[in-house]
Amino acid sequence: MMSRPKLTISTRALVCQDNDLRGEIYVGAGTVLHPQCRVWATGGSIMFGSGNIVEENAVIINRGPEALIIGDNNVFEVGSVMEGMKIGNRNTLEVKAHVKPGTWLGDECVIGTVCSTNENEVLPDRTVIYGTRGERRIYTGSRVNQATVHTRHLEYLMLMLPKFNHARTSS
């Protein structure tokens, strides 16, 4: 029999019940964990900052002894996998993206659809991995509009998800 997770959930966060949570997990204000996501703190704890979105079938795993720190305003899209050691702020893991074990993501990185990092690498801020061959570049444009879209996405989720899903509370 699996033990219950040790959850600490901010009063302004939304954690749906129909998901698979294991270990010690802290969920910061404004963070949303959709139904059917998996967050497994099988080694150290997992600590979410504020305003993160973890979509359906996304997987976040911490097998290492240290805490996995997830910054603010990150998006883990459907089917993405995060096994890295640390992730900064305003990153996007697109559909079926994979951040492999030991990897550190800076701020404002994008791991494209079905793309992955290497194991044990450090991605500098604004790194974009894209294309069928996992090409890389540093984004130099403005991401001002992205912050507005993210805020509106969170507002919509906070409004709609509770209408169709039960929410968890801290344990």
TORRO-73071 format. One line per field, with one value per residue: residue number from 1; z, y, x of N, C-alpha, C in turn. Coordinates in steps of 0.001 Angstrom, whole numbers, plus 524288, in hexadecimal, padded with zeros to 5 digits. Example, Ala and Ser with C-alpha at 12.3 -4.5 7.8 and 13.67 -1.06 7.14 Angstrom:
<nodes>
num = (1:2) .
nzz = (81E78:81BA8) .
nyy = (7E9C6:7F736) .
nxx = (83386:83232) .
cazz = (81E78:81BE4) .
cayy = (7EE6C:7FBDC) .
caxx = (8300C:83566) .
czz = (81E78:81EBE) .
cyy = (7F31C:8001E) .
cxx = (83390:83264) .
</nodes>
This chain:
<nodes>
num = (1:2:3:4:5:6:7:8:9:10:11:12:13:14:15:16:17:18:19:20:21:22:23:24:25:26:27:28:29:30:31:32:33:34:35:36:37:38:39:40:41:42:43:44:45:46:47:48:49:50:51:52:53:54:55:56:57:58:59:60:61:62:63:64:65:66:67:68:69:70:71:72:73:74:75:76:77:78:79:80:81:82:83:84:85:86:87:88:89:90:91:92:93:94:95:96:97:98:99:100:101:102:103:104:105:106:107:108:109:110:111:112:113:114:115:116:117:118:119:120:121:122:123:124:125:126:127:128:129:130:131:132:133:134:135:136:137:138:139:140:141:142:143:144:145:146:147:148:149:150:151:152:153:154:155:156:157:158:159:160:161:162:163:164:165:166:167:168:169:170:171) .
nzz = (80000:7FC9A:802C4:80787:8013D:8065B:806DE:80517:802BD:7FD43:800A4:7F7FC:7EFB4:7E647:7E6BB:7E0A5:7E3E1:7DE63:7DBA8:7DBED:7E647:7ED65:7F8A4:7FED7:7FC7D:7F923:7F5C4:7EFB8:7F043:7E75E:7E07C:7D7E3:7D79B:7CED2:7CCC3:7CBBA:7CB16:7CED1:7D9E8:7DFB3:7EA97:7ED3C:7F0E3:7F5B2:7F9F2:7F28E:7EE80:7EADA:7E574:7E3E0:7DBB5:7D423:7C9F6:7C89C:7BFD3:7BAEE:7BB60:7BC21:7C1A8:7CCFA:7D323:7DE1A:7E11B:7E622:7F19D:7F4DD:7F5FE:7EBB6:7E597:7E06B:7D955:7D72C:7CFBE:7C7AF:7BD28:7BB5F:7B1B4:7ABC3:7AD90:7AEF6:7B4A4:7C00D:7C55B:7C951:7D145:7D4A4:7D1E7:7CC5D:7CAF7:7C3A8:7BB7A:7B0E3:7AEA4:7A41A:79D92:7A01D:7A200:7A797:7B29F:7B663:7C07D:7CA4D:7C590:7C4D5:7C35A:7BEDC:7BF2B:7B7E1:7AFEE:7A51C:7A278:797C1:7911B:79238:7937A:79A0A:7A4F4:7A795:7B093:7BD11:7BA80:7B9E5:7B6D8:7B170:7B44B:7AC9E:7A4EA:799D4:7959E:78A62:77F23:776E3:77840:7819F:7823D:786FE:78C6C:790FE:79586:791D4:7916E:795E7:7A0DD:7A51A:7A2C3:7A4CF:7AFBA:7B20C:7ACE0:7B29F:7BCB1:7BA9C:7B793:7C10E:7C723:7C1D7:7C34E:7CE46:7CF79:7C953:7CB02:7D59C:7D42C:7CFB0:7D4A5:7E0AB:7EB20:7F1A0:7FEDC:8082B:80E8F) .
nyy = (7FB57:8088D:813CB:81F79:82BCC:8362C:841AB:84F3F:8596D:86589:86F21:8742F:86DD3:863A9:856D6:84BFC:84085:836FB:8324A:82DE0:82E5C:82DE6:82CD2:837A3:843A8:850D8:85ABC:8667C:87364:875FE:86E23:863BE:856D2:84E39:84455:836E0:83870:8353F:835EC:832F0:831CC:82ABC:82A27:83456:83F95:846A1:85355:85CAB:86948:87531:87690:86E78:86520:8588C:84FA1:845B6:83890:83B95:8398E:83A7E:837D7:83534:82ED3:82FDB:83305:83D64:848C6:84B50:856BF:85ECB:869C1:875B1:87798:86FE9:866E5:85A5B:852EA:84A2D:83D0A:83EFE:83CEF:83EBC:83CD6:841A1:848F5:85322:85E21:86A61:87679:8796C:871E4:868F5:85C6C:85609:84E30:8410E:842C7:840A9:841CA:83D87:8353A:83BAC:8454C:8534B:85DEA:86ADC:8779F:87AB0:8730A:86A83:85E2E:85784:85145:843B7:843DD:842AC:8444D:84246:838FE:83DAE:84841:8563C:85FD0:86C26:87890:87B83:873E8:86CB0:860DB:859F5:8544A:848B6:844B0:84853:8527C:85E0A:86AE5:87811:87FE6:88CBC:89412:89B5F:89790:89B8A:89B27:890AA:88FA9:89488:88DE1:884AF:8879E:88941:87F29:879A9:87EA9:87B5E:87068:86FCE:872E3:86BB5:860E0:85DBB:85C74:852E9:84BC2:8461D:84C13:84AB1:84BBE:8506A:846A2) .
nxx = (8034C:80221:8077F:80167:8034A:80B5C:80642:80746:7FFBA:7FDE6:7F455:7F05A:7F269:7EF45:7ECBA:7E92F:7E18A:7E1F7:7EC4B:7F9BC:80105:80CB9:814A5:81B87:81633:8159F:80CF8:80C6D:80645:7FC07:7FEDC:7FB5C:7F769:7F399:7E96A:7ED52:7F816:80559:80CE7:817FA:81EFB:827DF:831D5:837E0:83043:82634:824F1:81C82:81C4D:81525:809AF:80AB1:8079D:8033E:80035:7F6F3:7FB3D:80595:8122F:81978:824DA:82CA0:83753:84086:84882:8480E:83F97:8368F:835A8:82C5A:82A7C:82332:81765:81803:8153D:810A3:80DD3:80437:80776:81212:81EDD:825C9:83187:839C7:8433E:841BA:839B9:837FA:83133:8257E:825D6:82323:81EC0:81BB7:811AD:813DB:81E72:82B42:83292:83E1F:8441F:84BDF:84CD8:84D43:84504:84555:83F99:833F6:83482:83190:82D44:82B17:8201B:82042:82AF5:8377A:84039:84DF2:85393:85793:85A13:85BD9:85352:8543F:84DD8:84276:843C2:84004:83B23:838A5:831E2:833B0:83D90:840B5:84509:84BB6:84AF2:84CFD:8431E:84069:838BB:82D3A:8258F:81CAF:811D7:80FF6:80F88:805FF:7FEF9:800BF:7FD2A:7F281:7EFC1:7F137:7E96E:7E05B:7E0FA:7E01D:7D5FF:7CFFF:7D35B:7D045:7C594:7C405:7CA47:7CEAB:7D59A:7E208:7E6B4:7F04A:7F81D) .
cazz = (80000:7FC1B:806D5:805AC:800AD:80A26:803A6:80735:7FE50:7FE50:80064:7F2CC:7EBBA:7E4EC:7E5D0:7DFC3:7E6A0:7DB01:7D9AE:7DEBA:7E92B:7F101:7FB76:8012B:7F847:7FA95:7F135:7F0B6:7EEF1:7E1DF:7DD5B:7D689:7D614:7CC2A:7CDA4:7C8B6:7CB11:7D2A8:7DC85:7E308:7EDA1:7EF4D:7F3A1:7F89F:7F934:7EDF5:7F04F:7E6AB:7E68C:7E2D1:7D65E:7D082:7C7C7:7C760:7BCED:7BB02:7B9D4:7BD0C:7C5C8:7CF88:7D692:7E0CC:7E34B:7E8EA:7F72F:7F5B4:7F45A:7E667:7E600:7DB9B:7D9FA:7D675:7CA97:7C3DE:7BAF5:7BA01:7AE55:7ABAF:7AC71:7AFB6:7B8FB:7C29A:7C8F7:7CA65:7D6AB:7D608:7CD87:7CDC7:7CA67:7BE7C:7B7A7:7AE9A:7AC8F:7A09D:79D7A:7A002:7A2CA:7ABBB:7B532:7B86B:7C5C5:7CB4D:7C284:7C727:7BF8F:7C08E:7BEB1:7B2B5:7AC14:7A2A9:7A069:793D6:790C3:79177:793E7:79F36:7A673:7A8D1:7B635:7BFFB:7B7FC:7BBF5:7B286:7B2D5:7B398:7A76C:7A12B:7972A:792EC:786AE:77A55:7771D:779D6:786A4:78186:78B5F:78BAF:7954B:793D1:79308:790F0:79A8B:7A296:7A82F:7A1CF:7A721:7B52C:7B1FC:7AB6B:7B70D:7C0CC:7B8FC:7B7BA:7C692:7C8C9:7BF83:7C5F8:7D39C:7CEFD:7C6DF:7CD20:7DA1A:7D294:7CDCF:7D79C:7E643:7EC64:7F651:802B5:80AA4:81210) .
cayy = (80000:80D59:81793:82470:82FD2:83A6B:84646:85477:85C2A:86AEE:86FF8:8761A:869EE:85FF6:85196:8487D:83B8D:83278:83233:82A39:83159:82A94:82F4E:83CC9:84769:85601:85D49:86C13:87668:8769F:8699F:8603E:85174:84BFA:83EC1:83326:83969:83229:838B3:82EE6:83331:825A9:82B35:83923:84215:849EE:8585A:8600D:86ECE:87711:8774D:86A43:86208:8532B:84DAD:84031:834CF:83D7B:83696:83D1C:833DC:8364E:82A0D:8313B:83422:842FC:84AB5:84D5B:85BFB:86098:86F5D:877F5:87873:86BF7:863C7:854FE:85192:844C7:838E3:84064:83A3E:841C8:839B8:844C9:84A4D:85860:8610A:86FDE:8790C:87A87:86DF7:865DC:8573A:85534:848F4:83C9A:8444F:83D9A:843D5:838B8:8358F:83EBB:84A28:85840:861B2:8704A:87A4D:87BAF:86F0E:8679A:8590F:856EE:84C7F:83ECD:844C6:84172:84617:83E10:8384A:840A6:84D12:85B2A:86315:871B3:87B59:87C75:86FC8:86A38:85BF8:8597C:8515C:84305:84355:84AC9:856FF:861AB:87053:87B88:88386:8921F:89785:89CD3:893CB:89E84:89915:88B7E:8904A:895AD:88904:88116:8897E:8882D:8797B:87848:8808B:877E8:86B5A:87070:8736C:86737:85BB1:85C2C:85B25:84D84:84888:8472A:84DF8:848A8:84F80:84EAD:8420D) .
caxx = (80000:80524:80652:7FF50:80751:80B5D:80538:80666:7FD65:7FC7C:7EEB1:7EEDB:7F3D3:7EB28:7EEC8:7E4BF:7E200:7E2D5:7F19D:7FD1F:804E3:80F9A:818EA:81AD2:81553:813BD:80AA5:80C1F:8019B:7FAB1:80073:7F70C:7F8A8:7EF0C:7E888:7F06E:7FDBE:80842:81124:81A3A:8239B:82992:836BB:836EA:82B28:82554:822EE:81A99:81B95:80FDC:807D4:80C1C:80359:804C1:7FBB4:7F5C6:7FF46:80AE3:814BC:81DDB:8271D:8318D:8398A:84552:847E4:84718:83A74:835ED:83367:829DA:829A0:81E04:81503:8199F:810FD:811E8:8096E:80257:80B29:8178D:8216A:829E1:834A8:83E63:84493:83FE9:8377D:83756:82C22:8233C:8276C:81EEE:81FC9:81750:80F69:8177A:823E3:82DB5:8373B:84074:8465C:85089:84CE9:84B98:842F6:84576:83A92:831AD:83604:82D4D:82EA6:82704:81D0E:82316:83096:8397F:84566:8518E:85407:85B7D:85BDA:859E0:85185:85428:848E8:84043:84511:83B9B:83C59:83453:832CD:83437:842E2:841DC:8487D:84BA7:84C83:84B8C:83F17:841EF:83438:82A40:8219A:818E5:80C97:80F8A:80DEB:80066:7FC40:80134:7F9AB:7ED14:7EF2B:7F06C:7E441:7DC74:7E138:7DE17:7D05A:7CD72:7D49B:7CD0B:7C045:7C3D1:7CDF3:7CF44:7DADC:7E497:7E896:7F529:7F78C) .
czz = (80000:80070:80460:80515:80525:80702:806F4:80290:80002:7FDB1:7FB04:7EE68:7EAB3:7E37D:7E558:7E26B:7E31E:7D86F:7DD28:7E13B:7ED2B:7F39E:7FD9A:7FCE5:7FA99:7F5A3:7F287:7EEAE:7E90C:7DE64:7DC91:7D4F7:7D3EC:7CDF9:7CA0D:7C841:7CF47:7D4C5:7E0AB:7E58F:7F046:7F202:7F734:7F75F:7F3FA:7EFE2:7EBA5:7E89E:7E551:7DCF2:7D26C:7CE9E:7C656:7C4EE:7BD4C:7B8E7:7B9FB:7C1BA:7C7DA:7D3AA:7D908:7E366:7E6AF:7EE95:7F85B:7F3F4:7EEA4:7E6F4:7E0A3:7DC88:7D922:7D0B1:7C652:7C1EB:7B967:7B6DB:7AE4E:7AA3E:7AD0E:7B486:7BAFD:7C687:7CAB1:7D024:7D869:7D122:7CF71:7CD08:7C4A9:7BA2E:7B592:7ACBB:7A93D:7A09B:79CA0:7A01A:7A762:7ADA9:7B828:7BDB8:7C5FE:7C89B:7C5B7:7C2C6:7C1EF:7C050:7B8ED:7AE7C:7A9DC:7A0A0:79CD3:793FA:78F36:79174:79969:7A010:7A692:7AEB3:7B84A:7BD28:7BA9D:7B740:7B442:7B1E5:7ADCD:7A347:79EF2:79480:78F75:78231:77B30:778CF:77EF7:78642:7861F:789A9:79095:7931F:7957C:792C7:7962C:79BD2:7A5D8:7A77F:7A451:7ACCF:7B58B:7B0B8:7AFFA:7BB74:7BF73:7B90B:7BD5B:7C886:7C6C1:7C255:7CB74:7D3A5:7CD3F:7C971:7D1DD:7D8AD:7D12C:7D0D8:7DD54:7E74C:7F160:7FA00:80513:80E1E:816F9) .
cyy = (804DE:81123:81CA3:8285E:833BE:83F6F:84B28:857BA:861AD:86B94:871DD:8726A:86665:85AC0:84DEF:8433A:8370E:832B7:82EA3:82D53:82DC7:82DB7:8349D:840EC:84C78:858B3:86305:86E98:876C4:87227:8660D:85AEC:84F06:8465F:83B91:83485:835FB:83575:834F3:830DB:82E34:82600:82FD6:83B5E:844FC:84EE1:85BC7:865A8:8705A:8771A:8732B:8676A:85CAD:85099:847BB:83CFC:836FD:83A79:839CC:83950:835FF:8314E:82B2A:83299:839DE:84470:84C72:85287:85D88:8664A:870F5:8781C:874D8:86908:85E75:852FA:84BAF:840FD:83A53:83D94:83DAC:83E48:83CB7:84606:84F8F:85AEA:8668E:871C0:8799D:876D6:86B20:860A9:855FB:84F76:844D3:83E23:8413D:84059:83F42:8398E:838CE:843FF:84EC6:85BBE:86726:87295:87AC7:877EA:86C84:8627B:857A8:851A3:847E5:83F94:8435D:843FB:84159:83D50:83BDF:84578:851C9:85E86:868C8:87416:87BEE:8787C:86D83:86554:85AD0:855D6:84B92:84147:845F3:84F3C:85ACA:86722:87353:87F85:88911:895F5:898B7:8989C:89677:89C55:893C3:88BC6:8915E:890D4:8852B:8829C:88852:88258:877B1:879F3:87CF6:872A5:86BA2:870DD:86E4D:861EB:85A31:85ACF:85562:849C8:84A04:848BD:84B58:84D28:84D4E:84A03:842D8) .
cxx = (80372:80395:80447:803BC:806F1:80AF2:804B9:8049E:7FBDD:7F698:7ECE9:7F067:7EF20:7EDAE:7EA20:7E5BE:7E3AB:7E838:7F4E0:80189:80776:813E7:8177F:81AAF:81330:811CF:809B2:80728:800D1:7FC62:7FBC0:7F93F:7F3AB:7EE0C:7EC20:7F631:8003A:80CB8:8133F:81F3F:82581:82EDA:835C8:8318E:82AEC:822B0:82194:81A60:815F5:80EAD:8096E:80741:8058A:7FFFA:7FB23:7FA59:804D0:80D0D:8194C:81FDD:82C1B:8335E:83E59:84451:84698:84197:83AAD:8330C:83158:8286C:823FB:81C7D:8171D:814DA:81330:80D45:8086B:806B5:810E0:819AE:825DD:82C9D:8397F:83F16:8426F:83DBC:83665:831C4:82A9F:8252E:822A3:82118:81B04:815AB:813A7:81D3E:82616:832A2:83993:84311:84B57:850C2:84AE4:849AF:84355:83FF7:83910:83399:8311C:82F8C:82A19:82450:8207F:8290D:8325E:83ECF:84900:8517B:8584A:85D7C:85964:85861:8517B:84EC5:8479E:841F5:84012:83DAA:837AF:835D2:833BE:839AA:84476:845B7:847CA:84D35:84B05:847B5:84090:83D61:831AE:82637:81D65:81368:80BCF:80DBA:80811:7FD3E:7FC51:7FD6C:7F3FC:7EBEB:7EE2A:7EB0A:7DFF2:7DC5F:7DEF4:7D820:7CDCA:7CE8E:7D14B:7C769:7BFBC:7C755:7CDE5:7D4EC:7DCE0:7E5D3:7ED9E:7F41F:7FAA6) .
</nodes>
